[in-house]
Amino acid sequence: MRLRGYLKDFFIPKFKFAITSSIATAVDYSIYISLTMMAHFTETTSHAISYTVGMVFNFLLQKKFIFENNRKTGYAFILSVIFSLIGWLLSQAVFNLLIHYVEFFSHYDLLAKVVVTATIFLYNFYTKRFSFEKKMPWMK
């Protein structure tokens, strides 16, 4: 019974978070590819639009399927965006440190991206949980 509770409380929410994040990432990439290849927007403009749409879509999915919203939706959204931007900056910093200062990762940049993605995944899960539910890992 204890294992079941652990799975329910720890793994299931992260699995659902991974699914919604994957869907939002697919939306982001689809829009990016459409804008650059079919609409001939610049890469920078396409990324700005697709990332923003993906982030909003991800917020809506997480609000509906993962987290209990214990805050006003507008406030939860603002917190979510702030944490997303901080996460993006952290991922850029860690990725650049790995590929520029760890020789192994300078040859295997895709593995560096996987390490960064896994690390930032946990950051994103717990900061979004805080944004919606006012909870952190040490809070019951």
QUIDA-V767974 format. One record per helix or strand of 3 or more residues. SS is the DSSP state (H for helix, E for strand). FROM is the first residue (numbers start at 0). LEN is the number of residues. If there is no record, write none. Layout:
# QUIDA-V767974
ss=SS from=FROM len=LEN
ss=SS from=FROM len=LEN
This chain:
# QUIDA-V767974
ss=H from=1 len=37
ss=H from=42 len=23
ss=H from=72 len=29
ss=H from=102 len=5
ss=H from=108 len=25
